[in-house]
Amino acid sequence: MTISNATVPRARRFSLRSRETPLDLTTRIAVVLVVLILGVLIVLPLVNILSSAVSEQGLAVFNSMFSSVNLQVLQNTVVLGVLVGAIGTVIGFLLAYVQVRLEFRGKKLLHLLALLPIVSPPFAVATAVITLFGRSGIITRDLLGITPTLYGLPGLTIVLSLSFFPAAYMNMLGLMRSLDPSLDEAAASIGANKWRTFVTVTLPMLVPGFASSFLLLFVEAIADLANPLVIGGDFTVLSSRAYIAITGEYNVGAGAAYSLVLLLPGLLVFLIQRYWATRKSVVSVTGKPAGRPAVITSIPARIVLLTLSGLLALLIVTIYATVIVGGFVKILGINNEFDLSHYRYVLSGIGSDAMITTTVLALIATPIAGVLGLVIAWLITRKLRRGRGLIDFLGMLGLAVPGTVLGIGYALTFNKPLGFGNVAILPALAGGGAVLGGAIAIVMVYVIRSSPSGQRSGVAALQQIDVAIDEASASLGASGVTTFRKVTLPLIRPALLSGLIYAFARSMTTLSPIIFITTPQTKIMTSQILSEVDAGRFGNAFAYCTILIVIVMSVIGLLNLFVRDSSVPKAAGLSSATIN
Amino acid sequence: MSTTLPTRTEQDAEKPTGELVLRDVEKSFGVGENRVTAVDHINLTVKPGEFVTLLGPSGCGKTTTLRMIAGFESPTSGSVLLDGEDMLRLTPDRRPMAMVFQSYALFPHMTVFDNVAYGLKLRKVPAKQLKEEVGFALASMGLTALADRAPNQLSGGQQQRVALARAMVVKPKVLLFDEPLSNLDAKLRVQMRLEIRRLQRLLGISSVYVTHDQDEAMSLSDRIVVMRSGRIEQVGTPDEIYRTPESVFVADFIGRANFLDVSEASTSSREGHADITVLGQRMSARAHRDAVAAPESVLLVRPEAIHVRRFAEGDDKVAGNHGRVLNAVFYGESVEYEIETEVGTIVAVVSDPVYEEIVPVGDLVGISFDPERAWLLPAAS
């Protein structure tokens, strides 16, 4: 009793720690490796952005942030984010609702169409929309006889909404499928009609889904760089402003400062989502719905819903048809003569270089990203108690940080040799004199951009597996590694597959971080497309886009063949994971 | 890695092995004011081949105790010894124990055969021997025909048999059971517990079994450990626990109990008895050693020790010797009465009831009991 208050908890804490089951060696090695990799891939670039942003040039930007010019940029960014967030969420909700609550022919096709934008390169939609709906668009001028101005806010809103709505779609689809239909039945059984049930039960349950979809799209929209460059016109947003600062004004500090403003909402949304995920509030995620949601049979409702989603489907089909056809004609809409010159250009020389380099780099990055994401997921769901939140957070940062920010961070960090004092640890990995022409930095960007999807699907899959299964394995004498190899890995194979697919698609189509670090020696398809679009050679861009989509689709097909679970009996209770 | 796995030949040594000792085992969560003690300095020895059940309401620390033995939780202090060897140094996979889980925890991607073979493969048992032993384990569980099925193609009872076979086939020194039958329906539960007991006797493996079901504990155990709020209330054979409970809590938790107020208690001349006044009558009843000294004591009378008869017209009406039937439930082999008396509601069970003698609700009955079948114990503090 003479021990002072202060020392008691301390001694206790120490004794607790010393008696904690010691982490086995493998786990400890894995933790150290993961922390090291994440440190280099994401933490270091962010730290460099931060320190660069508080340099003299950077501070000047912050000081003038509320000057009229910058305020306009800020306002533009927010307006764009809100519009895209709202429209994309509505589209995503409509298609998901139709998918879950309606029976009709071509339902699967609609699902695939809704996912198509995920695997398409950033410019496909933009260039097609210009060709179709621009001042001299096929539909607008030739069919309707109007010449609207697409460049600026209207074009950006359309293009970004169409490009990013799949995220909202997947989100709402997952949520609606997990809703317990007996809630609707309960409302009906006490006298609520269909419409009333929809308004008072279904919609309120979906509020978290609407909110998270909106935020997700908001962040994606304000972080996008590709489309503002192509279709933004005079409408400057933060990401394009940062790009101009760095590539046009050679003012790295200013670029860092602008991108830092972008980083804040991204991180904020990310944290809000994590908070939601841990609260699991309204959503009745029972895992096993009591039955299938009731199918809507009301004829007027069917007509309205099917017409709307049919129009959307038509729009998507038209856009991708434009991309494909556009590569095979001289100038789509002006000279529709069949012509292979675009493919000749793309498939020989520079084009084929870019194609091979991009595919090879993405193929290198994909398994690394998949394994990294999976190991992180394994550590945070199964192995770690302390520090679990931090590693989860660091692992997901690659997704939360806008590509523009990441690119600038990489340029700042890896354009020069990395070291302490005069001792170089890493040679320059990006920029002019980089080893392997900067290919390493590009692979690193691919890895950190896509490992979060592996991590996310890994966590979701691992959480579905009862911990007792791991414990049963341990209790029968299997070490941690053996359990992982023989029990855990086979069970999460579907999740691993979807993680890999997403990683590859994401790597192949990513642009905004890449433009800051590509070098003349290492040509990446997305940045090649950018220069083709910039130069107005839409035909070449269409050809590039088509080839890119074909490559992504074929690799997805191959992955499906390779990683498909073969000899095992039908896994119990593990729903095969979907593409996101 | 596999060299340190428990060798299976140790079972054949002459001296029986599998003596499990828990010494001052404590488990606390949190720090400072939020500190919660889940298991509070438990001492327990499981003798080789013995079947010991940890029994108690949810939150009493029984599962935590089991998981500390298995190695899935680490004690805050204390030690766990198996045949004198410190278990706390070992991770769960190095401990010569096997656990059967409430959720069965079968590997969904493996067939029944592969599930059972899993532990043997880890021990690098030669293929031929492995096939034999798995075959034997499956046969003894009646699973031979299901060897190639996936776990999700089995019924709950079959899944639990696989889980049991999987744990027993590695011949652990200690078998651990975490409420393995709670997901089964009542009839299957009874059948499975007989089967568990039969196999455990056959193999002679020391076992620790966690349950909150007193019937399960009574029918399976050599000894029962009744736990409450992280502490051991009583350790004893099923018979001791039922007939001579240490506390009102144990008496109430195991079986059903009537507690009668006792007004006077003094040491009796008879060994292990006390002279008491209950319901106005002076009698000598079996007594707990502390019951007389306790400031207050109560008399435990089990429902089956209460005699119920129809109340005759001329009978004396003394408080407690009669009452009105509130409820009569016919179970086939017995009738259970709830009887409202002047000293409270009394539960009585009459076994093998004769049809005409089932007393209808609302009728007056006379009740009495044999003091030799009652037990005096200190009142709950």
Interface residues (C-beta under 8 A of the other chain):
Chain A: P9 R12 R13 S15 L16 R19 E20 T21 P22 D24 D466 A468 I469 E471 A472 S473 A474 S475 L476 G477 A478 S479 G480 T482 T483 K486 V487 P490 L491 D565 V568 P569 K570 A571 A572 G573 L574
Chain B: M1 S2 L5 P6 V31 G32 R35 A70 G71 F72 E73 S74 P75 T76 S77 L88 T91 P92 D93 R94 M97 A98 M99 F101 Q102 S103 A105 L106 F107 P108 H109 M110 T111 Y118 G119 L122 R123 R149 A150 P151 N152 Q153 A163 R166 A167 V170 L176
